Amino acid sequence: MRFRLHTKSASSGQVKRNETAIAALSSQVDALQVDVDAISPGGIEITTGVNDTLMFQHVITSAASPNVISYMYTIVLAGQRYTTDEMLTAINAAIVTAGSVQNAITTTMAFSGDRFIIRCTADTSVVFTIQVVQGSASAAESIGFVQNRIQQGSTGGDLDLVATNTVLFAIRDAT
């Protein structure tokens, strides 16, 4: 949309303000300002009861024992907008509260390359997998994971389940 804010009289050469165009342009600017004011800053939006629950588990399998031992983490996040650093802090705090070391596996959440990572570390004698479990109010998709995704076994050391998708708004806290 173009506006001619001044007009020049052909007969007198005088420049005069085009008040109609200025008023129309002002109303367009005001409308745009309202739209900009309505846009909330980027981040990961968690809504209570909609996408506030993250469930994942690690499963130990052993050639010596046919029994499967698993530990499920169910993390319920507060409904709010999170930066990636805030999300990482909230999830790791919940993991610590639930017990970051379960069945000789240490679990943490990391963030690298615009993707969240479930990281488990175990002794070399432990064979295990990591799985994002499907939930009805899953935060998994909000942070880039696909539900029911499994990172197949590792014999000890580190095993990472990297989110399939990048976080749409990978906003880091300024430090």
C-alpha positions as CSV (number, residue, x, y, z in Angstrom):
1,M,0.0,0.0,0.0
2,R,1.5,3.4,-1.0
3,F,0.6,6.7,0.4
4,R,1.4,10.1,-1.1
5,L,1.8,12.3,2.0
6,H,2.4,15.6,0.2
7,T,0.9,16.9,-3.0
8,K,2.3,19.6,-5.2
9,S,-0.1,22.0,-6.9
10,A,0.7,22.1,-10.6
11,S,-0.5,25.7,-10.9
12,S,1.2,27.2,-7.8
13,G,4.0,24.8,-7.2
14,Q,3.0,24.8,-3.5
15,V,3.5,21.6,-1.5
16,K,0.7,20.8,0.8
17,R,0.1,17.9,3.3
18,N,-2.3,15.2,2.2
19,E,-4.2,14.9,5.5
20,T,-6.4,12.1,4.2
21,A,-3.4,9.9,3.3
22,I,-1.7,10.8,6.6
23,A,-4.8,9.8,8.6
24,A,-5.1,6.5,6.7
25,L,-1.4,5.7,7.2
26,S,-1.6,6.6,10.9
27,S,-4.5,4.1,11.3
28,Q,-2.5,1.4,9.5
29,V,0.5,2.1,11.9
30,D,-1.8,1.9,14.9
31,A,-3.3,-1.4,13.7
32,L,0.2,-2.8,13.2
33,Q,1.3,-1.6,16.7
34,V,-1.7,-3.4,18.3
35,D,-0.7,-6.6,16.4
36,V,3.0,-6.3,17.5
37,D,1.9,-5.7,21.1
38,A,-0.3,-8.8,21.0
39,I,2.7,-11.0,20.0
40,S,4.2,-12.6,23.0
41,P,8.0,-13.3,23.0
42,G,9.2,-16.6,21.7
43,G,9.6,-19.6,24.0
44,I,8.2,-23.0,24.8
45,E,4.6,-22.5,25.9
46,I,3.4,-25.1,28.4
47,T,-0.3,-25.2,29.2
48,T,-1.6,-27.0,32.3
49,G,-3.5,-30.1,31.3
50,V,-2.6,-29.7,27.6
51,N,1.2,-30.3,27.2
52,D,2.5,-30.2,30.8
53,T,3.6,-33.8,31.3
54,L,6.8,-35.4,30.1
55,M,7.2,-39.2,30.5
56,F,10.3,-41.2,29.7
57,Q,11.9,-44.3,31.0
58,H,15.1,-46.2,30.9
59,V,15.0,-50.0,30.7
60,I,17.7,-52.3,31.8
61,T,18.0,-55.6,29.9
62,S,20.6,-58.2,30.8
63,A,21.8,-61.3,29.1
64,A,22.3,-62.9,32.6
65,S,18.7,-62.2,33.6
66,P,15.6,-62.3,31.5
67,N,13.9,-59.9,33.8
68,V,13.5,-56.3,32.6
69,I,14.0,-53.5,35.1
70,S,12.7,-50.1,34.2
71,Y,12.3,-46.7,35.8
72,M,9.7,-44.3,34.6
73,Y,10.1,-40.5,35.0
74,T,6.8,-38.6,35.0
75,I,7.5,-34.8,35.0
76,V,4.7,-32.4,35.4
77,L,5.7,-28.9,34.3
78,A,4.2,-25.6,35.6
79,G,2.1,-23.9,32.9
80,Q,4.1,-21.0,31.6
81,R,6.3,-19.8,28.8
82,Y,9.9,-21.2,29.2
83,T,13.2,-20.3,27.6
84,T,15.3,-23.3,26.8
85,D,17.4,-22.6,29.8
86,E,14.4,-22.4,32.0
87,M,12.9,-25.6,30.6
88,L,16.3,-27.4,31.0
89,T,16.5,-26.2,34.6
90,A,12.9,-27.2,35.4
91,I,13.2,-30.7,33.9
92,N,16.6,-31.4,35.6
93,A,15.2,-30.2,38.9
94,A,12.3,-32.6,38.5
95,I,14.7,-35.5,37.5
96,V,16.7,-34.8,40.7
97,T,13.5,-34.8,42.8
98,A,12.4,-38.1,41.3
99,G,15.9,-39.5,41.7
100,S,18.5,-38.8,39.1
101,V,20.2,-42.1,39.8
102,Q,17.9,-45.1,39.4
103,N,19.0,-48.7,38.9
104,A,22.6,-47.6,38.6
105,I,21.7,-45.2,35.7
106,T,22.2,-41.5,36.1
107,T,19.7,-39.4,34.1
108,T,19.9,-35.8,33.0
109,M,18.4,-33.6,30.4
110,A,20.8,-31.6,28.1
111,F,20.3,-29.1,25.3
112,S,22.6,-28.8,22.3
113,G,22.2,-27.8,18.7
114,D,18.7,-26.5,19.3
115,R,17.6,-30.0,20.5
116,F,16.8,-31.4,23.9
117,I,18.7,-34.6,24.9
118,I,17.8,-37.2,27.5
119,R,21.2,-38.4,28.6
120,C,21.7,-41.6,30.7
121,T,25.0,-42.8,32.0
122,A,25.7,-46.2,33.5
123,D,28.4,-48.6,34.5
124,T,29.8,-50.7,31.7
125,S,28.0,-53.8,33.0
126,V,24.5,-52.3,32.5
127,V,22.7,-52.8,29.1
128,F,19.9,-50.3,28.7
129,T,17.6,-48.3,26.4
130,I,15.8,-45.0,26.8
131,Q,12.2,-44.4,25.6
132,V,9.9,-41.4,25.5
133,V,6.6,-42.7,26.7
134,Q,3.3,-41.6,25.1
135,G,1.2,-39.4,27.3
136,S,-2.1,-37.6,26.9
137,A,-0.7,-34.3,28.1
138,S,2.8,-34.7,26.6
139,A,5.4,-32.0,26.8
140,A,7.5,-34.3,24.6
141,E,6.4,-32.7,21.4
142,S,6.8,-29.2,22.8
143,I,10.5,-29.8,23.3
144,G,11.0,-31.8,20.1
145,F,10.6,-35.4,21.0
146,V,8.5,-37.9,19.2
147,Q,6.3,-40.1,21.5
148,N,7.3,-43.7,21.8
149,R,10.7,-43.0,20.4
150,I,13.3,-45.5,21.6
151,Q,17.1,-45.1,21.7
152,Q,18.3,-48.7,21.5
153,G,20.6,-50.3,24.0
154,S,24.0,-49.4,25.1
155,T,26.4,-51.4,27.2
156,G,27.4,-48.8,29.8
157,G,28.8,-45.4,29.3
158,D,26.6,-42.6,27.9
159,L,23.4,-43.2,25.9
160,D,21.6,-40.1,24.5
161,L,18.1,-39.9,23.1
162,V,18.2,-36.7,21.0
163,A,14.9,-35.0,20.2
164,T,13.8,-35.6,16.6
165,N,12.9,-32.0,16.1
166,T,14.5,-28.7,17.0
167,V,12.8,-26.4,19.4
168,L,10.8,-23.8,17.4
169,F,11.9,-21.0,19.6
170,A,15.3,-21.9,20.9
171,I,15.7,-18.8,23.1
172,R,18.5,-19.0,25.5
173,D,18.7,-16.8,28.6
174,A,21.2,-14.0,28.3
175,T,24.3,-14.8,30.4
